[in-house]
Amino acid sequence: MKKMTIMQHFAELRRRVLWTVAFFVAAFVGGWFVAPYVQSFLTAPLLAVWDDAQMLYTGITDGLMVQLSVALLVAIMVTTPFALYQIWRYVAPGLHKNERRFVIFIFVFSPLLFVMGVAFAFYMLFPFVFRFFIELNESAPVPAVIMPAVRDYMTFAIGLLKVFGIAFQLPLVLILLNRAGVLPRVRVVAMRRYAIIFIVIAAAILTPPDIVSQILLAVPMLALFEVSILFMKK
């Protein structure tokens, strides 16, 4: 394999960065046009448990800001696989065979676990959480009109999806630390009780203040923790 000079490495890196930026801009433009459909998709769990639903635009620029934020979200999601591929093409020639397997493992399972966490939150958590808040507001001791702000709802929904996507990275982090020799399997097993306490506390902090959503985050996290132990080297 022909070795590259430092300037050739910089030129190659610059080329791949420019390709990624161009792809991101194109994805953002495309995201602008599909943003209304994405917004409708993200609000579907709330509307499904709420009769005669109405949402509030509190400012004249709310529609623009929501469209921009959703377009940005679409662009990031679409660009991430392309960016990972560009990173792989840049670093792969300098890696050994076992190192390539290591990097491929990260690039494949990290997005997969993130998507699993997002899907779990959207299809399992959202119906319970939104029903809880709607029923709580409707049972208020004073007459109340429920009309959540669109920007607040989108921020809440997207933030919760991110939390679950990142939380589902736990097995990958533990397995990588174990394979790197930093975290022995026997130590993880010995710290299981503390891990359970930490996961329960984290679920209580990261989710809305209702026991259902906290359980729906804590249970899969505990299951993923146990699964990660199975894949650790003894």
mmCIF file of the C-alpha atoms, coordinates in Angstrom:
data_MODEL
# 
_entry.id   MODEL 
# 
loop_
_atom_site.group_PDB 
_atom_site.id 
_atom_site.type_symbol 
_atom_site.label_atom_id 
_atom_site.label_alt_id 
_atom_site.label_comp_id 
_atom_site.label_asym_id 
_atom_site.label_entity_id 
_atom_site.label_seq_id 
_atom_site.pdbx_PDB_ins_code 
_atom_site.Cartn_x 
_atom_site.Cartn_y 
_atom_site.Cartn_z 
_atom_site.occupancy 
_atom_site.B_iso_or_equiv 
_atom_site.pdbx_formal_charge 
_atom_site.auth_seq_id 
_atom_site.auth_comp_id 
_atom_site.auth_asym_id 
_atom_site.auth_atom_id 
_atom_site.pdbx_PDB_model_num 
ATOM 1   C CA . MET A 1 1   ? 0.000   0.000   0.000  1.00 0.00 ? 1   MET A CA 1 
ATOM 2   C CA . LYS A 1 2   ? 1.392   3.392   -1.032 1.00 0.00 ? 2   LYS A CA 1 
ATOM 3   C CA . LYS A 1 3   ? 2.064   5.694   1.903  1.00 0.00 ? 3   LYS A CA 1 
ATOM 4   C CA . MET A 1 4   ? 0.607   9.184   1.828  1.00 0.00 ? 4   MET A CA 1 
ATOM 5   C CA . THR A 1 5   ? 2.380   12.366  2.861  1.00 0.00 ? 5   THR A CA 1 
ATOM 6   C CA . ILE A 1 6   ? 1.006   14.660  5.547  1.00 0.00 ? 6   ILE A CA 1 
ATOM 7   C CA . MET A 1 7   ? -0.270  17.098  2.923  1.00 0.00 ? 7   MET A CA 1 
ATOM 8   C CA . GLN A 1 8   ? -1.980  14.276  1.064  1.00 0.00 ? 8   GLN A CA 1 
ATOM 9   C CA . HIS A 1 9   ? -3.652  13.215  4.315  1.00 0.00 ? 9   HIS A CA 1 
ATOM 10  C CA . PHE A 1 10  ? -4.897  16.779  4.876  1.00 0.00 ? 10  PHE A CA 1 
ATOM 11  C CA . ALA A 1 11  ? -6.131  16.989  1.295  1.00 0.00 ? 11  ALA A CA 1 
ATOM 12  C CA . GLU A 1 12  ? -7.988  13.696  1.694  1.00 0.00 ? 12  GLU A CA 1 
ATOM 13  C CA . LEU A 1 13  ? -9.498  14.841  4.998  1.00 0.00 ? 13  LEU A CA 1 
ATOM 14  C CA . ARG A 1 14  ? -10.523 18.178  3.467  1.00 0.00 ? 14  ARG A CA 1 
ATOM 15  C CA . ARG A 1 15  ? -12.182 16.413  0.544  1.00 0.00 ? 15  ARG A CA 1 
ATOM 16  C CA . ARG A 1 16  ? -14.226 14.141  2.796  1.00 0.00 ? 16  ARG A CA 1 
ATOM 17  C CA . VAL A 1 17  ? -15.222 17.008  5.101  1.00 0.00 ? 17  VAL A CA 1 
ATOM 18  C CA . LEU A 1 18  ? -16.409 19.055  2.124  1.00 0.00 ? 18  LEU A CA 1 
ATOM 19  C CA . TRP A 1 19  ? -18.392 16.087  0.805  1.00 0.00 ? 19  TRP A CA 1 
ATOM 20  C CA . THR A 1 20  ? -20.031 15.689  4.223  1.00 0.00 ? 20  THR A CA 1 
ATOM 21  C CA . VAL A 1 21  ? -20.862 19.405  4.464  1.00 0.00 ? 21  VAL A CA 1 
ATOM 22  C CA . ALA A 1 22  ? -22.360 19.381  0.963  1.00 0.00 ? 22  ALA A CA 1 
ATOM 23  C CA . PHE A 1 23  ? -24.393 16.300  1.818  1.00 0.00 ? 23  PHE A CA 1 
ATOM 24  C CA . PHE A 1 24  ? -25.614 17.987  5.014  1.00 0.00 ? 24  PHE A CA 1 
ATOM 25  C CA . VAL A 1 25  ? -26.720 21.104  3.115  1.00 0.00 ? 25  VAL A CA 1 
ATOM 26  C CA . ALA A 1 26  ? -28.602 18.964  0.585  1.00 0.00 ? 26  ALA A CA 1 
ATOM 27  C CA . ALA A 1 27  ? -30.194 16.969  3.421  1.00 0.00 ? 27  ALA A CA 1 
ATOM 28  C CA . PHE A 1 28  ? -31.223 20.203  5.154  1.00 0.00 ? 28  PHE A CA 1 
ATOM 29  C CA . VAL A 1 29  ? -32.904 21.471  1.987  1.00 0.00 ? 29  VAL A CA 1 
ATOM 30  C CA . GLY A 1 30  ? -34.711 18.164  1.629  1.00 0.00 ? 30  GLY A CA 1 
ATOM 31  C CA . GLY A 1 31  ? -35.583 18.242  5.326  1.00 0.00 ? 31  GLY A CA 1 
ATOM 32  C CA . TRP A 1 32  ? -37.224 21.638  4.873  1.00 0.00 ? 32  TRP A CA 1 
ATOM 33  C CA . PHE A 1 33  ? -39.753 20.138  2.468  1.00 0.00 ? 33  PHE A CA 1 
ATOM 34  C CA . VAL A 1 34  ? -40.452 17.010  4.531  1.00 0.00 ? 34  VAL A CA 1 
ATOM 35  C CA . ALA A 1 35  ? -40.562 18.902  7.864  1.00 0.00 ? 35  ALA A CA 1 
ATOM 36  C CA . PRO A 1 36  ? -44.389 19.196  7.904  1.00 0.00 ? 36  PRO A CA 1 
ATOM 37  C CA . TYR A 1 37  ? -44.722 15.437  7.483  1.00 0.00 ? 37  TYR A CA 1 
ATOM 38  C CA . VAL A 1 38  ? -42.147 14.808  10.233 1.00 0.00 ? 38  VAL A CA 1 
ATOM 39  C CA . GLN A 1 39  ? -43.960 17.236  12.525 1.00 0.00 ? 39  GLN A CA 1 
ATOM 40  C CA . SER A 1 40  ? -47.237 15.462  11.855 1.00 0.00 ? 40  SER A CA 1 
ATOM 41  C CA . PHE A 1 41  ? -45.560 12.127  12.604 1.00 0.00 ? 41  PHE A CA 1 
ATOM 42  C CA . LEU A 1 42  ? -44.086 13.380  15.896 1.00 0.00 ? 42  LEU A CA 1 
ATOM 43  C CA . THR A 1 43  ? -47.410 14.811  17.085 1.00 0.00 ? 43  THR A CA 1 
ATOM 44  C CA . ALA A 1 44  ? -49.382 11.659  16.209 1.00 0.00 ? 44  ALA A CA 1 
ATOM 45  C CA . PRO A 1 45  ? -48.854 9.966   19.637 1.00 0.00 ? 45  PRO A CA 1 
ATOM 46  C CA . LEU A 1 46  ? -50.259 13.039  21.419 1.00 0.00 ? 46  LEU A CA 1 
ATOM 47  C CA . LEU A 1 47  ? -53.253 13.422  19.104 1.00 0.00 ? 47  LEU A CA 1 
ATOM 48  C CA . ALA A 1 48  ? -54.019 9.705   19.426 1.00 0.00 ? 48  ALA A CA 1 
ATOM 49  C CA . VAL A 1 49  ? -54.779 10.030  23.158 1.00 0.00 ? 49  VAL A CA 1 
ATOM 50  C CA . TRP A 1 50  ? -56.331 13.490  23.068 1.00 0.00 ? 50  TRP A CA 1 
ATOM 51  C CA . ASP A 1 51  ? -59.788 14.195  21.663 1.00 0.00 ? 51  ASP A CA 1 
ATOM 52  C CA . ASP A 1 52  ? -60.402 17.581  20.011 1.00 0.00 ? 52  ASP A CA 1 
ATOM 53  C CA . ALA A 1 53  ? -56.710 18.380  20.201 1.00 0.00 ? 53  ALA A CA 1 
ATOM 54  C CA . GLN A 1 54  ? -55.446 21.875  19.455 1.00 0.00 ? 54  GLN A CA 1 
ATOM 55  C CA . MET A 1 55  ? -51.899 23.179  19.694 1.00 0.00 ? 55  MET A CA 1 
ATOM 56  C CA . LEU A 1 56  ? -50.835 26.771  20.188 1.00 0.00 ? 56  LEU A CA 1 
ATOM 57  C CA . TYR A 1 57  ? -48.440 28.957  18.228 1.00 0.00 ? 57  TYR A CA 1 
ATOM 58  C CA . THR A 1 58  ? -47.401 31.582  20.770 1.00 0.00 ? 58  THR A CA 1 
ATOM 59  C CA . GLY A 1 59  ? -45.379 33.762  18.393 1.00 0.00 ? 59  GLY A CA 1 
ATOM 60  C CA . ILE A 1 60  ? -45.475 34.806  14.781 1.00 0.00 ? 60  ILE A CA 1 
ATOM 61  C CA . THR A 1 61  ? -42.138 33.081  14.121 1.00 0.00 ? 61  THR A CA 1 
ATOM 62  C CA . ASP A 1 62  ? -43.067 29.786  15.795 1.00 0.00 ? 62  ASP A CA 1 
ATOM 63  C CA . GLY A 1 63  ? -43.920 28.068  12.518 1.00 0.00 ? 63  GLY A CA 1 
ATOM 64  C CA . LEU A 1 64  ? -40.572 29.093  11.017 1.00 0.00 ? 64  LEU A CA 1 
ATOM 65  C CA . MET A 1 65  ? -38.553 28.015  14.050 1.00 0.00 ? 65  MET A CA 1 
ATOM 66  C CA . VAL A 1 66  ? -40.303 24.646  14.262 1.00 0.00 ? 66  VAL A CA 1 
ATOM 67  C CA . GLN A 1 67  ? -39.747 24.042  10.553 1.00 0.00 ? 67  GLN A CA 1 
ATOM 68  C CA . LEU A 1 68  ? -36.064 24.952  10.871 1.00 0.00 ? 68  LEU A CA 1 
ATOM 69  C CA . SER A 1 69  ? -35.541 22.718  13.902 1.00 0.00 ? 69  SER A CA 1 
ATOM 70  C CA . VAL A 1 70  ? -37.248 19.756  12.260 1.00 0.00 ? 70  VAL A CA 1 
ATOM 71  C CA . ALA A 1 71  ? -35.298 20.286  9.018  1.00 0.00 ? 71  ALA A CA 1 
ATOM 72  C CA . LEU A 1 72  ? -32.088 20.375  11.062 1.00 0.00 ? 72  LEU A CA 1 
ATOM 73  C CA . LEU A 1 73  ? -33.073 17.161  12.835 1.00 0.00 ? 73  LEU A CA 1 
ATOM 74  C CA . VAL A 1 74  ? -33.749 15.443  9.503  1.00 0.00 ? 74  VAL A CA 1 
ATOM 75  C CA . ALA A 1 75  ? -30.434 16.676  8.106  1.00 0.00 ? 75  ALA A CA 1 
ATOM 76  C CA . ILE A 1 76  ? -28.480 15.363  11.099 1.00 0.00 ? 76  ILE A CA 1 
ATOM 77  C CA . MET A 1 77  ? -30.166 11.963  10.982 1.00 0.00 ? 77  MET A CA 1 
ATOM 78  C CA . VAL A 1 78  ? -29.636 11.577  7.239  1.00 0.00 ? 78  VAL A CA 1 
ATOM 79  C CA . THR A 1 79  ? -26.064 12.884  7.276  1.00 0.00 ? 79  THR A CA 1 
ATOM 80  C CA . THR A 1 80  ? -24.836 10.798  10.212 1.00 0.00 ? 80  THR A CA 1 
ATOM 81  C CA . PRO A 1 81  ? -24.533 7.483   8.260  1.00 0.00 ? 81  PRO A CA 1 
ATOM 82  C CA . PHE A 1 82  ? -22.827 9.305   5.391  1.00 0.00 ? 82  PHE A CA 1 
ATOM 83  C CA . ALA A 1 83  ? -20.405 11.005  7.797  1.00 0.00 ? 83  ALA A CA 1 
ATOM 84  C CA . LEU A 1 84  ? -19.600 7.687   9.489  1.00 0.00 ? 84  LEU A CA 1 
ATOM 85  C CA . TYR A 1 85  ? -18.914 6.166   6.078  1.00 0.00 ? 85  TYR A CA 1 
ATOM 86  C CA . GLN A 1 86  ? -16.544 9.023   5.217  1.00 0.00 ? 86  GLN A CA 1 
ATOM 87  C CA . ILE A 1 87  ? -14.731 8.579   8.533  1.00 0.00 ? 87  ILE A CA 1 
ATOM 88  C CA . TRP A 1 88  ? -14.420 4.867   7.854  1.00 0.00 ? 88  TRP A CA 1 
ATOM 89  C CA . ARG A 1 89  ? -12.982 5.416   4.357  1.00 0.00 ? 89  ARG A CA 1 
ATOM 90  C CA . TYR A 1 90  ? -10.451 7.862   5.793  1.00 0.00 ? 90  TYR A CA 1 
ATOM 91  C CA . VAL A 1 91  ? -9.179  5.758   8.704  1.00 0.00 ? 91  VAL A CA 1 
ATOM 92  C CA . ALA A 1 92  ? -9.589  2.230   7.269  1.00 0.00 ? 92  ALA A CA 1 
ATOM 93  C CA . PRO A 1 93  ? -6.349  2.156   5.206  1.00 0.00 ? 93  PRO A CA 1 
ATOM 94  C CA . GLY A 1 94  ? -4.287  2.775   8.339  1.00 0.00 ? 94  GLY A CA 1 
ATOM 95  C CA . LEU A 1 95  ? -5.939  0.126   10.518 1.00 0.00 ? 95  LEU A CA 1 
ATOM 96  C CA . HIS A 1 96  ? -5.016  -3.485  11.146 1.00 0.00 ? 96  HIS A CA 1 
ATOM 97  C CA . LYS A 1 97  ? -7.544  -6.229  10.525 1.00 0.00 ? 97  LYS A CA 1 
ATOM 98  C CA . ASN A 1 98  ? -8.630  -6.545  14.154 1.00 0.00 ? 98  ASN A CA 1 
ATOM 99  C CA . GLU A 1 99  ? -8.849  -2.753  14.481 1.00 0.00 ? 99  GLU A CA 1 
ATOM 100 C CA . ARG A 1 100 ? -11.085 -2.616  11.403 1.00 0.00 ? 100 ARG A CA 1 
ATOM 101 C CA . ARG A 1 101 ? -13.451 -5.130  12.984 1.00 0.00 ? 101 ARG A CA 1 
ATOM 102 C CA . PHE A 1 102 ? -13.482 -2.995  16.130 1.00 0.00 ? 102 PHE A CA 1 
ATOM 103 C CA . VAL A 1 103 ? -14.400 0.177   14.217 1.00 0.00 ? 103 VAL A CA 1 
ATOM 104 C CA . ILE A 1 104 ? -17.012 -1.595  12.075 1.00 0.00 ? 104 ILE A CA 1 
ATOM 105 C CA . PHE A 1 105 ? -18.590 -2.936  15.266 1.00 0.00 ? 105 PHE A CA 1 
ATOM 106 C CA . ILE A 1 106 ? -18.960 0.625   16.577 1.00 0.00 ? 106 ILE A CA 1 
ATOM 107 C CA . PHE A 1 107 ? -20.243 2.096   13.309 1.00 0.00 ? 107 PHE A CA 1 
ATOM 108 C CA . VAL A 1 108 ? -22.855 -0.627  12.876 1.00 0.00 ? 108 VAL A CA 1 
ATOM 109 C CA . PHE A 1 109 ? -24.199 -1.067  16.389 1.00 0.00 ? 109 PHE A CA 1 
ATOM 110 C CA . SER A 1 110 ? -24.134 2.536   17.613 1.00 0.00 ? 110 SER A CA 1 
ATOM 111 C CA . PRO A 1 111 ? -26.713 3.817   15.060 1.00 0.00 ? 111 PRO A CA 1 
ATOM 112 C CA . LEU A 1 112 ? -28.688 0.584   15.447 1.00 0.00 ? 112 LEU A CA 1 
ATOM 113 C CA . LEU A 1 113 ? -28.950 0.969   19.220 1.00 0.00 ? 113 LEU A CA 1 
ATOM 114 C CA . PHE A 1 114 ? -29.832 4.644   18.830 1.00 0.00 ? 114 PHE A CA 1 
ATOM 115 C CA . VAL A 1 115 ? -32.688 3.809   16.454 1.00 0.00 ? 115 VAL A CA 1 
ATOM 116 C CA . MET A 1 116 ? -33.889 1.093   18.835 1.00 0.00 ? 116 MET A CA 1 
ATOM 117 C CA . GLY A 1 117 ? -33.976 3.588   21.704 1.00 0.00 ? 117 GLY A CA 1 
ATOM 118 C CA . VAL A 1 118 ? -35.850 6.173   19.630 1.00 0.00 ? 118 VAL A CA 1 
ATOM 119 C CA . ALA A 1 119 ? -38.371 3.584   18.414 1.00 0.00 ? 119 ALA A CA 1 
ATOM 120 C CA . PHE A 1 120 ? -38.932 2.316   21.951 1.00 0.00 ? 120 PHE A CA 1 
ATOM 121 C CA . ALA A 1 121 ? -39.582 5.833   23.239 1.00 0.00 ? 121 ALA A CA 1 
ATOM 122 C CA . PHE A 1 122 ? -41.902 6.745   20.363 1.00 0.00 ? 122 PHE A CA 1 
ATOM 123 C CA . TYR A 1 123 ? -44.034 3.614   20.278 1.00 0.00 ? 123 TYR A CA 1 
ATOM 124 C CA . MET A 1 124 ? -43.939 2.522   23.928 1.00 0.00 ? 124 MET A CA 1 
ATOM 125 C CA . LEU A 1 125 ? -43.281 5.568   26.111 1.00 0.00 ? 125 LEU A CA 1 
ATOM 126 C CA . PHE A 1 126 ? -45.063 8.405   24.315 1.00 0.00 ? 126 PHE A CA 1 
ATOM 127 C CA . PRO A 1 127 ? -48.626 6.970   24.557 1.00 0.00 ? 127 PRO A CA 1 
ATOM 128 C CA . PHE A 1 128 ? -48.298 6.453   28.317 1.00 0.00 ? 128 PHE A CA 1 
ATOM 129 C CA . VAL A 1 129 ? -46.641 9.806   28.988 1.00 0.00 ? 129 VAL A CA 1 
ATOM 130 C CA . PHE A 1 130 ? -49.052 11.894  26.940 1.00 0.00 ? 130 PHE A CA 1 
ATOM 131 C CA . ARG A 1 131 ? -52.117 10.115  28.311 1.00 0.00 ? 131 ARG A CA 1 
ATOM 132 C CA . PHE A 1 132 ? -50.796 10.753  31.833 1.00 0.00 ? 132 PHE A CA 1 
ATOM 133 C CA . PHE A 1 133 ? -50.351 14.489  31.234 1.00 0.00 ? 133 PHE A CA 1 
ATOM 134 C CA . ILE A 1 134 ? -53.675 14.917  29.440 1.00 0.00 ? 134 ILE A CA 1 
ATOM 135 C CA . GLU A 1 135 ? -55.612 13.137  32.190 1.00 0.00 ? 135 GLU A CA 1 
ATOM 136 C CA . LEU A 1 136 ? -53.732 15.068  34.875 1.00 0.00 ? 136 LEU A CA 1 
ATOM 137 C CA . ASN A 1 137 ? -54.545 18.417  33.256 1.00 0.00 ? 137 ASN A CA 1 
ATOM 138 C CA . GLU A 1 138 ? -58.167 17.477  32.623 1.00 0.00 ? 138 GLU A CA 1 
ATOM 139 C CA . SER A 1 139 ? -58.612 16.556  36.293 1.00 0.00 ? 139 SER A CA 1 
ATOM 140 C CA . ALA A 1 140 ? -57.401 19.963  37.493 1.00 0.00 ? 140 ALA A CA 1 
ATOM 141 C CA . PRO A 1 141 ? -59.541 21.416  40.337 1.00 0.00 ? 141 PRO A CA 1 
ATOM 142 C CA . VAL A 1 142 ? -60.146 24.594  38.309 1.00 0.00 ? 142 VAL A CA 1 
ATOM 143 C CA . PRO A 1 143 ? -61.498 24.884  34.756 1.00 0.00 ? 143 PRO A CA 1 
ATOM 144 C CA . ALA A 1 144 ? -58.608 24.470  32.336 1.00 0.00 ? 144 ALA A CA 1 
ATOM 145 C CA . VAL A 1 145 ? -58.117 24.713  28.588 1.00 0.00 ? 145 VAL A CA 1 
ATOM 146 C CA . ILE A 1 146 ? -55.399 22.383  27.343 1.00 0.00 ? 146 ILE A CA 1 
ATOM 147 C CA . MET A 1 147 ? -53.506 23.981  24.480 1.00 0.00 ? 147 MET A CA 1 
ATOM 148 C CA . PRO A 1 148 ? -49.773 23.147  24.549 1.00 0.00 ? 148 PRO A CA 1 
ATOM 149 C CA . ALA A 1 149 ? -47.355 25.328  22.618 1.00 0.00 ? 149 ALA A CA 1 
ATOM 150 C CA . VAL A 1 150 ? -46.024 23.702  19.477 1.00 0.00 ? 150 VAL A CA 1 
ATOM 151 C CA . ARG A 1 151 ? -42.408 24.710  20.135 1.00 0.00 ? 151 ARG A CA 1 
ATOM 152 C CA . ASP A 1 152 ? -42.550 23.360  23.707 1.00 0.00 ? 152 ASP A CA 1 
ATOM 153 C CA . TYR A 1 153 ? -44.025 20.075  22.533 1.00 0.00 ? 153 TYR A CA 1 
ATOM 154 C CA . MET A 1 154 ? -41.468 19.581  19.763 1.00 0.00 ? 154 MET A CA 1 
ATOM 155 C CA . THR A 1 155 ? -38.607 20.400  22.141 1.00 0.00 ? 155 THR A CA 1 
ATOM 156 C CA . PHE A 1 156 ? -39.974 17.952  24.710 1.00 0.00 ? 156 PHE A CA 1 
ATOM 157 C CA . ALA A 1 157 ? -40.612 15.140  22.197 1.00 0.00 ? 157 ALA A CA 1 
ATOM 158 C CA . ILE A 1 158 ? -37.286 15.439  20.368 1.00 0.00 ? 158 ILE A CA 1 
ATOM 159 C CA . GLY A 1 159 ? -35.386 15.762  23.650 1.00 0.00 ? 159 GLY A CA 1 
ATOM 160 C CA . LEU A 1 160 ? -36.998 12.609  25.023 1.00 0.00 ? 160 LEU A CA 1 
ATOM 161 C CA . LEU A 1 161 ? -36.193 10.694  21.841 1.00 0.00 ? 161 LEU A CA 1 
ATOM 162 C CA . LYS A 1 162 ? -32.553 11.772  22.134 1.00 0.00 ? 162 LYS A CA 1 
ATOM 163 C CA . VAL A 1 163 ? -32.423 10.655  25.772 1.00 0.00 ? 163 VAL A CA 1 
ATOM 164 C CA . PHE A 1 164 ? -33.588 7.146   24.882 1.00 0.00 ? 164 PHE A CA 1 
ATOM 165 C CA . GLY A 1 165 ? -31.337 6.951   21.831 1.00 0.00 ? 165 GLY A CA 1 
ATOM 166 C CA . ILE A 1 166 ? -28.293 7.862   23.899 1.00 0.00 ? 166 ILE A CA 1 
ATOM 167 C CA . ALA A 1 167 ? -29.338 5.678   26.838 1.00 0.00 ? 167 ALA A CA 1 
ATOM 168 C CA . PHE A 1 168 ? -29.482 2.634   24.573 1.00 0.00 ? 168 PHE A CA 1 
ATOM 169 C CA . GLN A 1 169 ? -25.750 3.085   23.872 1.00 0.00 ? 169 GLN A CA 1 
ATOM 170 C CA . LEU A 1 170 ? -25.015 1.583   27.308 1.00 0.00 ? 170 LEU A CA 1 
ATOM 171 C CA . PRO A 1 171 ? -24.240 -1.978  26.109 1.00 0.00 ? 171 PRO A CA 1 
ATOM 172 C CA . LEU A 1 172 ? -21.887 -0.675  23.428 1.00 0.00 ? 172 LEU A CA 1 
ATOM 173 C CA . VAL A 1 173 ? -19.972 1.474   25.921 1.00 0.00 ? 173 VAL A CA 1 
ATOM 174 C CA . LEU A 1 174 ? -19.629 -1.353  28.439 1.00 0.00 ? 174 LEU A CA 1 
ATOM 175 C CA . ILE A 1 175 ? -18.547 -3.895  25.824 1.00 0.00 ? 175 ILE A CA 1 
ATOM 176 C CA . LEU A 1 176 ? -15.971 -1.538  24.310 1.00 0.00 ? 176 LEU A CA 1 
ATOM 177 C CA . LEU A 1 177 ? -14.509 -0.737  27.733 1.00 0.00 ? 177 LEU A CA 1 
ATOM 178 C CA . ASN A 1 178 ? -14.353 -4.447  28.468 1.00 0.00 ? 178 ASN A CA 1 
ATOM 179 C CA . ARG A 1 179 ? -12.644 -5.327  25.163 1.00 0.00 ? 179 ARG A CA 1 
ATOM 180 C CA . ALA A 1 180 ? -10.168 -2.499  25.715 1.00 0.00 ? 180 ALA A CA 1 
ATOM 181 C CA . GLY A 1 181 ? -9.188  -4.034  29.062 1.00 0.00 ? 181 GLY A CA 1 
ATOM 182 C CA . VAL A 1 182 ? -10.458 -1.091  31.101 1.00 0.00 ? 182 VAL A CA 1 
ATOM 183 C CA . LEU A 1 183 ? -13.526 -2.760  32.608 1.00 0.00 ? 183 LEU A CA 1 
ATOM 184 C CA . PRO A 1 184 ? -13.194 -6.438  33.614 1.00 0.00 ? 184 PRO A CA 1 
ATOM 185 C CA . ARG A 1 185 ? -16.354 -8.505  33.507 1.00 0.00 ? 185 ARG A CA 1 
ATOM 186 C CA . VAL A 1 186 ? -15.960 -9.617  37.115 1.00 0.00 ? 186 VAL A CA 1 
ATOM 187 C CA . ARG A 1 187 ? -15.962 -5.988  38.261 1.00 0.00 ? 187 ARG A CA 1 
ATOM 188 C CA . VAL A 1 188 ? -19.158 -5.239  36.337 1.00 0.00 ? 188 VAL A CA 1 
ATOM 189 C CA . VAL A 1 189 ? -20.863 -8.257  37.894 1.00 0.00 ? 189 VAL A CA 1 
ATOM 190 C CA . ALA A 1 190 ? -19.706 -7.196  41.353 1.00 0.00 ? 190 ALA A CA 1 
ATOM 191 C CA . MET A 1 191 ? -21.073 -3.664  40.795 1.00 0.00 ? 191 MET A CA 1 
ATOM 192 C CA . ARG A 1 192 ? -24.459 -4.870  39.533 1.00 0.00 ? 192 ARG A CA 1 
ATOM 193 C CA . ARG A 1 193 ? -26.390 -3.634  42.588 1.00 0.00 ? 193 ARG A CA 1 
ATOM 194 C CA . TYR A 1 194 ? -24.873 -0.163  42.273 1.00 0.00 ? 194 TYR A CA 1 
ATOM 195 C CA . ALA A 1 195 ? -25.617 -0.136  38.548 1.00 0.00 ? 195 ALA A CA 1 
ATOM 196 C CA . ILE A 1 196 ? -29.257 -0.905  39.255 1.00 0.00 ? 196 ILE A CA 1 
ATOM 197 C CA . ILE A 1 197 ? -29.488 2.006   41.690 1.00 0.00 ? 197 ILE A CA 1 
ATOM 198 C CA . PHE A 1 198 ? -27.760 4.325   39.213 1.00 0.00 ? 198 PHE A CA 1 
ATOM 199 C CA . ILE A 1 199 ? -30.091 3.315   36.355 1.00 0.00 ? 199 ILE A CA 1 
ATOM 200 C CA . VAL A 1 200 ? -33.200 3.839   38.493 1.00 0.00 ? 200 VAL A CA 1 
ATOM 201 C CA . ILE A 1 201 ? -31.991 7.288   39.582 1.00 0.00 ? 201 ILE A CA 1 
ATOM 202 C CA . ALA A 1 202 ? -31.060 8.223   36.021 1.00 0.00 ? 202 ALA A CA 1 
ATOM 203 C CA . ALA A 1 203 ? -34.483 7.117   34.764 1.00 0.00 ? 203 ALA A CA 1 
ATOM 204 C CA . ALA A 1 204 ? -36.165 9.276   37.414 1.00 0.00 ? 204 ALA A CA 1 
ATOM 205 C CA . ILE A 1 205 ? -34.112 12.319  36.370 1.00 0.00 ? 205 ILE A CA 1 
ATOM 206 C CA . LEU A 1 206 ? -34.265 11.943  32.583 1.00 0.00 ? 206 LEU A CA 1 
ATOM 207 C CA . THR A 1 207 ? -37.960 11.129  32.178 1.00 0.00 ? 207 THR A CA 1 
ATOM 208 C CA . PRO A 1 208 ? -41.142 13.065  33.034 1.00 0.00 ? 208 PRO A CA 1 
ATOM 209 C CA . PRO A 1 209 ? -42.274 12.880  36.681 1.00 0.00 ? 209 PRO A CA 1 
ATOM 210 C CA . ASP A 1 210 ? -44.529 9.862   36.393 1.00 0.00 ? 210 ASP A CA 1 
ATOM 211 C CA . ILE A 1 211 ? -43.738 6.336   37.492 1.00 0.00 ? 211 ILE A CA 1 
ATOM 212 C CA . VAL A 1 212 ? -44.772 4.740   34.190 1.00 0.00 ? 212 VAL A CA 1 
ATOM 213 C CA . SER A 1 213 ? -42.219 6.560   32.034 1.00 0.00 ? 213 SER A CA 1 
ATOM 214 C CA . GLN A 1 214 ? -39.516 6.007   34.654 1.00 0.00 ? 214 GLN A CA 1 
ATOM 215 C CA . ILE A 1 215 ? -40.199 2.267   34.645 1.00 0.00 ? 215 ILE A CA 1 
ATOM 216 C CA . LEU A 1 216 ? -40.287 2.191   30.833 1.00 0.00 ? 216 LEU A CA 1 
ATOM 217 C CA . LEU A 1 217 ? -36.777 3.630   30.745 1.00 0.00 ? 217 LEU A CA 1 
ATOM 218 C CA . ALA A 1 218 ? -35.335 1.737   33.713 1.00 0.00 ? 218 ALA A CA 1 
ATOM 219 C CA . VAL A 1 219 ? -36.499 -1.751  32.649 1.00 0.00 ? 219 VAL A CA 1 
ATOM 220 C CA . PRO A 1 220 ? -34.900 -1.780  29.153 1.00 0.00 ? 220 PRO A CA 1 
ATOM 221 C CA . MET A 1 221 ? -31.755 -0.176  30.567 1.00 0.00 ? 221 MET A CA 1 
ATOM 222 C CA . LEU A 1 222 ? -31.460 -2.954  33.135 1.00 0.00 ? 222 LEU A CA 1 
ATOM 223 C CA . ALA A 1 223 ? -32.069 -5.538  30.416 1.00 0.00 ? 223 ALA A CA 1 
ATOM 224 C CA . LEU A 1 224 ? -29.401 -3.964  28.199 1.00 0.00 ? 224 LEU A CA 1 
ATOM 225 C CA . PHE A 1 225 ? -27.001 -3.927  31.131 1.00 0.00 ? 225 PHE A CA 1 
ATOM 226 C CA . GLU A 1 226 ? -27.489 -7.661  31.658 1.00 0.00 ? 226 GLU A CA 1 
ATOM 227 C CA . VAL A 1 227 ? -27.139 -8.356  27.926 1.00 0.00 ? 227 VAL A CA 1 
ATOM 228 C CA . SER A 1 228 ? -23.869 -6.416  27.789 1.00 0.00 ? 228 SER A CA 1 
ATOM 229 C CA . ILE A 1 229 ? -22.460 -8.620  30.562 1.00 0.00 ? 229 ILE A CA 1 
ATOM 230 C CA . LEU A 1 230 ? -23.115 -11.702 28.414 1.00 0.00 ? 230 LEU A CA 1 
ATOM 231 C CA . PHE A 1 231 ? -20.942 -10.310 25.623 1.00 0.00 ? 231 PHE A CA 1 
ATOM 232 C CA . MET A 1 232 ? -18.039 -9.283  27.853 1.00 0.00 ? 232 MET A CA 1 
ATOM 233 C CA . LYS A 1 233 ? -14.858 -11.301 27.940 1.00 0.00 ? 233 LYS A CA 1 
ATOM 234 C CA . LYS A 1 234 ? -14.309 -13.143 31.184 1.00 0.00 ? 234 LYS A CA 1 
# 
